């Protein structure tokens, strides 16, 4: 694992932790689910670009679910 990948995984996991805590406090399931996934998946992915891509997809899915599914 390179230094760049390690730093990226720490940043992604930090974002996931914040999203999970926010979701838990506000009782929002999408935030908790994406937060948990952001905390877990960097352990299994060692490619920096793949990590960035998965992060963008998960955060985009969270944004879409909040934007279009909440009334």
C-alpha contacts under 8 A as a table, 3 or more apart, distances in Angstrom:
res1	aa1	res2	aa2	distance
1	X	5	X	6.41
1	X	6	X	6.77
1	X	46	X	6.31
2	X	5	X	5.32
2	X	6	X	6.30
3	X	6	X	5.06
3	X	7	X	6.18
4	X	7	X	5.22
4	X	8	X	6.08
4	X	48	X	7.13
5	X	8	X	5.03
5	X	9	X	6.05
5	X	46	X	6.62
5	X	47	X	6.82
5	X	48	X	5.16
6	X	9	X	5.16
6	X	10	X	6.27
7	X	10	X	5.11
7	X	11	X	6.28
8	X	11	X	5.12
8	X	12	X	6.08
8	X	48	X	7.19
8	X	51	X	7.71
8	X	52	X	7.92
9	X	12	X	5.04
9	X	13	X	5.92
9	X	42	X	5.37
9	X	43	X	7.85
9	X	51	X	7.57
10	X	13	X	5.14
10	X	14	X	6.06
11	X	14	X	5.03
11	X	15	X	6.29
12	X	15	X	5.14
12	X	16	X	6.18
12	X	38	X	6.15
12	X	39	X	7.00
12	X	42	X	7.58
12	X	55	X	7.13
13	X	16	X	4.86
13	X	17	X	6.08
13	X	38	X	5.65
13	X	39	X	4.33
13	X	40	X	7.50
13	X	42	X	7.42
14	X	17	X	5.04
14	X	18	X	6.31
14	X	39	X	7.42
15	X	18	X	5.19
15	X	19	X	6.17
15	X	35	X	7.30
15	X	38	X	7.29
16	X	19	X	5.05
16	X	20	X	5.99
16	X	34	X	6.97
16	X	35	X	3.88
16	X	36	X	6.21
16	X	37	X	7.26
16	X	38	X	4.64
16	X	39	X	5.12
17	X	20	X	5.11
17	X	21	X	6.12
17	X	35	X	5.88
17	X	36	X	7.36
17	X	38	X	7.85
17	X	39	X	6.52
18	X	21	X	5.25
18	X	22	X	6.07
18	X	35	X	7.21
19	X	22	X	5.12
19	X	23	X	6.04
19	X	31	X	5.53
19	X	32	X	6.43
19	X	34	X	7.29
19	X	35	X	4.81
20	X	23	X	5.06
20	X	24	X	6.07
20	X	31	X	5.82
20	X	32	X	4.25
20	X	33	X	7.22
20	X	34	X	7.33
20	X	35	X	4.34
20	X	36	X	6.23
21	X	24	X	5.05
21	X	25	X	6.16
21	X	32	X	7.25
22	X	25	X	5.25
22	X	26	X	6.06
22	X	28	X	7.92
22	X	31	X	7.10
22	X	32	X	7.60
23	X	26	X	5.18
23	X	27	X	5.47
23	X	28	X	4.53
23	X	29	X	6.29
23	X	30	X	7.33
23	X	31	X	4.68
23	X	32	X	4.80
24	X	27	X	5.02
24	X	28	X	6.45
24	X	29	X	7.70
24	X	31	X	7.95
24	X	32	X	6.26
25	X	28	X	7.89
28	X	31	X	5.69
28	X	32	X	6.51
29	X	32	X	5.07
29	X	33	X	6.06
30	X	33	X	5.14
30	X	34	X	6.11
30	X	62	X	6.47
30	X	65	X	7.38
30	X	66	X	7.88
31	X	34	X	5.34
31	X	35	X	5.82
31	X	62	X	6.85
32	X	35	X	5.03
32	X	36	X	6.07
33	X	36	X	5.22
33	X	37	X	6.26
34	X	37	X	5.02
34	X	38	X	6.02
34	X	58	X	6.42
34	X	59	X	7.40
34	X	62	X	6.77
35	X	38	X	5.10
35	X	39	X	6.25
36	X	39	X	5.12
36	X	40	X	6.25
37	X	40	X	5.15
37	X	41	X	5.89
38	X	41	X	5.90
38	X	42	X	7.20
38	X	55	X	6.97
38	X	58	X	7.71
39	X	42	X	6.90
40	X	43	X	6.05
40	X	44	X	7.83
41	X	44	X	5.52
41	X	45	X	6.55
42	X	45	X	5.20
42	X	46	X	7.30
42	X	51	X	6.71
43	X	46	X	7.69
45	X	50	X	7.24
45	X	51	X	6.39
46	X	50	X	7.95
46	X	51	X	7.45
47	X	50	X	5.28
47	X	51	X	6.11
48	X	51	X	5.12
48	X	52	X	6.27
49	X	52	X	5.04
49	X	53	X	6.08
50	X	53	X	4.97
50	X	54	X	6.08
51	X	54	X	5.29
51	X	55	X	6.12
52	X	55	X	5.10
52	X	56	X	6.18
53	X	56	X	5.17
53	X	57	X	6.20
54	X	57	X	5.05
54	X	58	X	6.10
55	X	58	X	5.19
55	X	59	X	6.08
56	X	59	X	5.23
56	X	60	X	5.87
57	X	60	X	5.02
57	X	61	X	6.06
58	X	61	X	5.05
58	X	62	X	6.21
59	X	62	X	4.95
59	X	63	X	6.08
60	X	63	X	4.99
60	X	64	X	6.02
61	X	64	X	5.03
61	X	65	X	6.04
62	X	65	X	5.18
62	X	66	X	6.19
63	X	66	X	5.26
63	X	67	X	5.89
64	X	67	X	5.05
64	X	68	X	5.70
64	X	69	X	7.54
65	X	68	X	5.58
65	X	69	X	5.21
65	X	70	X	7.30
66	X	69	X	5.74
66	X	70	X	5.62
67	X	70	X	6.27
68	X	71	X	7.72
